[in-house]
């Protein structure tokens, strides 16, 4: 039997698709992520199934659309206890299944100083290291997870919490000053260091899978000063301005009234936070190479959702705009030719089925995820004909040409993605035939072809 491959899945938080050097972003330095792209395939059209952390992550873990997984927002708990995850499948296939960073897969129990909540084992992890996110760590004085215990040991916890209390007061979207912590104590440095040490020490008696859940570049954009200094005067791309016509009211209400200066400052801090992660990725790649594992390890990089970063006057996610829905996706490893770029339409949940196929497992029945391994192995150039996403107040579907958004209790939206990639011009009224065709495709995706009588709203 051939040696089974290892998997290193690097998964950061709130990383939009276009902030990547390999994607042509001259305003940001990501040499190590670019190394992964150069070793394998970069996907340009990966869309998340829900532009919010918990719903997106649970959909990925189960391979189910968020509506089938039962998690539509961060506060909606977790999937049913008997819902399988691909982490369980890997474990049962003989893999060590490790994690570090913030899993964000519902209430798992107290993580404690070693990051071993009981619920992580139920999900399939054999070596969990579940860290509290930086926002959660900043809410209370008591150390409750590995990262806050680490800061407490260094005598830095009070400084960190004092700083985060100030950020809470002004609001996460506006709290974009440098971290008060030294670089080595920054959350993503802590997470990256743990991952690198785990790779360096893991015995080679079993194949392994590790997911590294970085907490950045999620807001507040608080990079260490040495990274922020690199971007103080860097030119940034122009954000898409607020647009009144053709937008639903709930989108207009999310406009924060941001000044161009505030947006540029946020963009620079966001870039610095990404570069801090990129350096940690480099140490992991070096550890793999030092162990002689690089040629037998699939390396996957992606994110749970994007970031508006000033587009239409918004920060964060929650919306069906391209900046919130699309994320980077890089895959390198055995059998993947280097330096490839694919425009195949991919959903984030498809990573689930793809990893399982690459690990030698049979396809799992009754899930929504579809393996794109044939694209990786040059057996196909296309994957999906469309991608679909939803939250509790909208659902949308997009193909190569158009995106249709059904906003509950508000206007619908239709955009020509080829001519209008910035989604500035809602053409739903101008192209009723396309609008209704896309509406039918949306309903077929979520309701298996069942159609409602004319004029009757569809409710999830």
N, C-alpha and C positions, 0 to 999 in steps of 0.2 A: 504493500500500500504506500502510495506517495505521501511524503511528509505534508501534513495539513498546515495551511497558512495561519499566521497570526493576523490580528487586526488592531490597528491603532486608529481610533475614531476621535478626531479633535473637533469639538462642538462648542463654539462660543455663543454668546448671547447678544442678539440684536445687531447683527452684522449685515448691512445691506449689500446687495449684489455687486455694486459698482465701485466699492472701496477696496480695491485689490490691484496691486501693481500689474499682475499678469493679465488683468482685464483692461489695461490701458490707463489706469488712474495714475497720472504722473505726479499728483499731489500727495501721494502716500508711499512709504517705503515698506514693502512686505517681502523681503528677499527669501525668507524661508518658506512662506506659503507659495511663492513663485517657484521654489525648488520642487515642491510637490506637483505643481502644474506642469513643470518641465519634464518630470519623470513619468507623467501619465496623462490623464484627460481632464480638461476643464469644461464644465457644463455651463452654458450661458443662460439657460432657461429653466432653472430650478425654482419652483414656487412652493411655499409652505401651505399646509392645509388649514391653518388657522394662525393669523398674525398676533399671537399672544403666547407666552411661554408654556404654561401648563398644558393647554389644549394641544399645542403643536408637539410637545414632547411626548404626551401620552399617545397621540396618534402615531407617532414614529415608533414608540415602544410596542404598540399592539398591531401596527399595520392597518388600522381601521380609520376610516374617516372620523373626525371628531364627533359627529352626531351619533355614529355607531359605538364609538368608545365611551360616549356619555360624558365627555368633558368639553365644555364650550367656552369656558373662561378660567382665569386663574383660581377663582374661588369656588369652582364647581366640584372640588374633591378629586376623586380618583375613579378609575375604571372598576368594574365589578371584579371581585376577588378571583373569579374563575376565568377571567380574560387572559389568554396566554400572551406573553411578551417574547420578543426574539432573544432577549437576554436569557430567558428560561430555556429556549430551544438550543442556544449555544451551550449552556451549561449541561443540558441533557445529552448533548452531542460530544461531550468530553472536553469542553473548553473551560479553562479558568476565565471567569468573567469579572473584570475589575472596573472600578470607577474612581474618579476623584473629581472634586468640585461639586457644584450644586446640581443634583439630579432633577429637582422640581417636578416630581412625579406623584404629588399628593402627600398627605400626611403619612409618614413612614415610622413615626415614633421618634423618641429622643436620639439624636446622633451621638451625643457625648463627646468626650475629648478625642476619641479615635475614629469618629465618623462611621459608626456601625449600627444604624437604626435597624430594628427587627424587620421592618417592611422592605428594606433593601434586599434581604435574603429571599423574601417571598417573590420579589420581582425577578429574581434569577441571578443576582450578583453573588459571587463566591468571595470576592475581595472588595467590599465597598469601603469608600472613604468619602462619605457624604458631607460636604461642607455647607455651612450656612452662607447665603449670599451676602455681599457687602452691605446691602440695604437692610437685611434682617439683622445682621450683626450690629448695625448702628442704632437700633431701636432700644436696646436694653443694656444695662450696666453689667449684668451677669454673663460670664462666658458660658456658652451653651453648645458649642460645636468645636471642631478642630481648629478653625481659623481664629476664633475669638480666644480660645485657650492659648494658642500660639502667641497672639498679641499680648495676652496677659503675662505670659512667661517673659516676654521681652520688656515688660513695663510700658507698653504702647497702647493698651486697650483704652484707657481713659482719654488719651489724646485723640484716638480714632473716633470714639463715641462723641466727644465734645464737638469735633469737626462735623460729624454726621448729624448731630442735633441742629447745627446751624444750617445744614443743607435741607433738612426737613422743614425748617421754618420758612426758607425762601422758596421751597418747591424743587423737586428733583430736576425739572427741566431747566431751571435757572442756576443750579448749584454747580457750575462747571469750572471751579478752580482746582488747582493742583492738589494732589494728595498730601496730607501732612506726614505720611509715612515715608521712611527710606525705601528705596526701590526693592530691596530684598524682602521687605515686610509687606509689600503690596499684595493684594489677594491673588492676582493672577500669577505673580512670581511664586507664591506659596504653592498654588495648585500645580504649576508647571514643574516646580522642583520635585514635588511628590511623584508626579508621573514619570519624570526622568529617572528618579531613584528606583521606582518600581520596575521600570524596564531594565535598568542595569542589574537588578537583583533577581528577577523572576527566573526560577529554574527552567531549563529547557526540556523538561520531561513531559509536559503537556502543551498543546497549542493554547494560545491565550487571546483574549479580546479585552481591550481597555478603551473606555470612553472617558475623555478628558473634558469636563464641563467647565470651561472658563466662565467667569462671571462678567467679564467685560466683552465688548465695549459698551455694555448696557449703561444707561444713565444712572446716577450723575456721572458726567464725563470728568473723571478725577484721576488722570494719569500721574505717575511719579514725575517729579519736576524734571529729571534728566531727559525724559521722553518729551514732555511738554515743551521744553526749551528748543527742541529740534523743529518745532512747528510754529513758533511765535509769529513769524513773518511770512509763512508759506502761503502762496496764492491758493485759494480754494475755488471750487466751481460755484456758479451762481445757483441759489435755490430757486425752485419754481415759485412764482409769486401767488398770492391769494387770488382766487378766481371766483366771482360771484355767480355768474350765469351757469346753469346746468349742474350745479352741485346740490346735493341734499342738505337740508338744514343742519343735520347732526354733524356733518363734515364742517360746515361754516362755523358752527359753535365751538369746534376744537381749535380754531385759529387763536394763537396766543398773542397776536399782535407783536411779533418779534421784530426787532430792528435788524438791519443788515449786519451791523457790527456784532450783535449777539449771536446771530447765526454763524458768522465766520469764526467767532471764538469757539462755539460749540463744535464746529467742523474740525478745527485744529486739535481740540482736546480729544475728539473722537478718533482722529487719525493717530494721535499719540498713544491712546489706549490700545488700538489695534497693533501698533508696532511693538508695544510691550508684550502682547500675546505672541506676536511673530517671533520674537527672540526666544521665548520659551519653546515654541515649536522647533526652533533650530536645535536646542539642546536635546530634545527628544529624538530628532532625526540623527544627531550625532551619536546618541546612546545606542540606537538601533544599529548603526553602522559599526560601532565599536564591538557590539555583541555578535556581529556577523549575521544579524537577523534582517537586514534591510531588504534583501532580495526575496525573502519569504514572508514579507509582511505587507498586507494591504493597508494603505494609509488613506483615510477618508477625512476630508475637512468640509464642514458645513456649519450652518447656524439655525437657530430655532425660528427666527423671523428677522425682518429688516428694521430700519429706523428711518423715520421721515426726515429728520435732521434739517428742519426749516422749510421743507417743501410745503407749499400751500399754508405756510404759517404754523406748521405743526412739528412737534417732537414726538418721539415714541412710536407706537405701532397701532394696533386695534382697528386699522382702516384697510380697505381693499385696494389701496394704491400700490403701484409697482415697487416703490421704495420700501414698503412694509412687507409685501408679499414675496419678493424675490430675494434669494440668498446665494452666496457662493457655493459651489459644489466642485470639489477636486477629488479625484480618485487615482491612486497610483499603486502598482503592485505587480505580482507575477502575471505574465501574459498580456499586460497592457502596454501598447506601444507608447513611447514617450512623445511629449509635445503635441498632443492632439487637442482639438477644440470641437465640442459637439453642441449643436443647437437643438438637440432633441428635447422635447417637452418632458420634464420630469417633475414629480411631486416628492416632497421631502420624505413621505412615508415609504417611498420606493427603496430607500437605503436599507430598510428592514429586510425586504425580500431579496435584495441584491447581495447583502452580506451573507444571508443564509445560503443562497445558491453558491457563492464563492467558497463557502465553508464545506460544501458537499452535501447539503441537506436537501431533501425533497421540498418542492414548493408547498407552502402551507395553504390549505383550503379555506375558503370563506373569509378571506381578508381582502382589503381594497388595494394594498400595496402590490406593485408589479415590478419584478426584477428587470433592471436595465443592464444586466451582465452581457447580453448579446451586443449592446452598443459598445461596452468596454472592450469586448473581444473582437471587434470588427466584423461581427456577424450581422449587424443591422445598423442603420443610420437613424431610424426613427424609433420612438418609444410610445408616447401617448399622442392622441389627436387633440387633447385639451387637458387643462389642469383646473381643478375646482377648489375653492376655499370658502370658509364661512366662519362667522361668529354668531353671537346671540341676536344681532340686529341686521345682518346682511348675509347674503351668499352670492358668490360670483363664479363665473366660468370664463376662461380665456383660451384662445387658440393662437395660431401664428398671426392671424389678422386682426381679431377683435377681442375685446373684453366686455362682457355684459355683467352688470351688478344689479341685483334686486335688493333694494333697501326697504325694510319693512316699514310700512306706513309713511312712505316718502316716494319721491320720484325714482325711476330706474335710470341707469346710466349705460351708455354704449360708447366705446372708444375704438378708433382705428389705430391699433398699436404700431402699424408700419408707418403711417403718415403722422401720427400724433403720439409718440412714445411717452411724452410727458403728461398725457391725459388732461389736456387743457380744454378740449372741445367735445362736449357731450353731444353725440349725433343720434341719440335714441329717437327723437322725433323726425329727424331727417331721413332715417333709413329704417322704416317700420318692418320691412321684410326681414332684414338682418336681425333686428331686435327680437322679433318673434321666433326666428330660427334659433337664436342663441338662448332665448328663454326656454324653448322646448328642450334643447340640449341640457340646460341646467336642471330642469325637472326630471329628465330621464336619468341624469347622473344620481340625483338624490332620491328619486321615487321609482326607479326601474321602469320608466316608460309610462307610468300612470299620469294622466292629464286631468287637471281640474276643469270643470265647466267654465265657459267664458265668463269673465268678470269675478270669479270666485278667487279670493286670495289663498295662496298656499302658506300653510303654517307648519313649522317643524314640530 
